[in-house]
Amino acid sequence: MLPVAVLVWLLRAVPALGQQAPARPVPPSPELSLEQCLQYALSNQPLIRQARLDEQTNEADIRIGLAGWLPQVNLTGNAQHYFQLPFTVFPNEQGQQVPRQIGLRNTSTFSLAGTQALYNNEVWLALRSARPSRVLYRQITQTTQTNVVADVSKAFFDVLLSQRQLGVYQADITRLQRALKDARARYDAGVSDKIDFKQAEISLNTSLAARKQVAESIKAKTAFLKQLMGLPNEQALQLRYDTLRLEQDALADTTLGVNPTNRLEYQQLQTEKALQAAQIDYYRWGFLPALSAYGNYNTVFQNNEFSRLYSRRFPNSFAGVQLALPVFTGTRRLQNLRRARLLDERLDEDLVATRNLITTEYEQALATYKGYFADYQLGKRNLALSQEVYDVVNLQYREGIKPYLDVLVAQTTLRTAQLNYYVALFQVLSSKVDLQRARGELPINY
């Protein structure tokens, strides 16, 4: 009884184990760099997991098709009882037809039959399609990985941009609060009128409202980044980055051209052409006969008494070769061949269109990158100038040389320069990702 109990326990446990969802690894730290975010996304993003499952499904389909090359063995058995034995007619010595019963009332037969395909057009197609099919699904997975890397990278930069904007507004608010306090003190002392501190209060309220908007946008952008990474929304996420490294990473070689064959979209079309070539050969050689070998071993038991049915057996065996030749299929093969060739020609047109599209995407990505990089360089220069102007005007204001309006203008200019600098920096980083993807050089191994 113990083996039976163990078997029942296994039958109950195996389905339960199959229903358990795979555990998602938890990031080693809630503070992640861009590389760590990409590593997590490449392992846990649902689209990538689905693509890998599609690879495994395709592998199973390939093995199903290739199983036709292996021997096919079947074991059958039957038992039957005749209530009335069959009759046949035999001529007697006088030439008269005399009916006689034949056989025994109880019969049981066991047959072991095996077939081996020597040549078959369908299994030959499965053999030829196996390698390009694996390559195609691998390329689909790599395309998904490329898209995830690009999306996660740009979402990462978008969150960083909002965080830097929040820092700019926070610093601006600190300056405005200090300016408002100074302007109020000057007004109370009778040195200036109330216009100065009223203007400072207006600017402060504007910055407070802008900071609130940016702070709320960070929550939404972080949630979107978590979605792209496949990270649960309840999991904490903080971004770690180095501004100096980001400035270094913003540089890209704009002298390089584009090679369409580096793009996975182009490679997929080439792989599809290989699969289509196998399909064309399948229909082209469809007139060839299917050749297979077979063998049977049969054991027959017969007896009029059921209790003694299996007391004696009568074995027989044989082997042979079978040839199946399609004589006429109503021109179906020829029409399928024509259709397969037309699809192959369409793939040629897809290759031409994709090559042109890749070239256009590259030119657009390159132009966008160059434009943003020029904005970034000017923004960096303007930021340094604005900081210098603000420091001088603020010092002159404290010495009573400049009015508060000049300080307010300089401060607004500084805040605008800081915001423009960070916008330009992260636009350059995002456009570099698009440029690398357009070239087919975006790394996906992290």
Protein Blocks (a to p, Z undefined) as FASTA:
>chain_A
ZZmmmmmmmmmmmmmmmmpccdddddfbfbdcfklmmmmmmmmgmklmmmmmmmmmmmmm
mmmmmmmmpccddddddddddfbdcddddddfkopacdddedjfbdcdddddddddfbdf
klmmmmmmmmmmmmmmmmmmmmmmmmmmmmmmmmmmmmmmmmmmmmmmmmmmmmmmmmmm
mmmmmmmnomacfklmmmmmmmmmmmmmmmmmmmmmmmmmmmmmmmmnopafklccdddd
dfklmmmmmpccfkbccdfklpmklmmmmmmmmmmmmmmmmmmmmmpccddddddddddd
ddfblklmmmpccddddddddddddfbgohmmmmmmmmmmmmmmmmmmmmmmmmmmmmmm
mmmmmmmmmmmmmmmmmmmmmmmmmmmmmmmmmmmmmnomacfklmmmmmmmmmmmmmmm
mmmmmmmmmmmmmmmmmnopacfbZZ
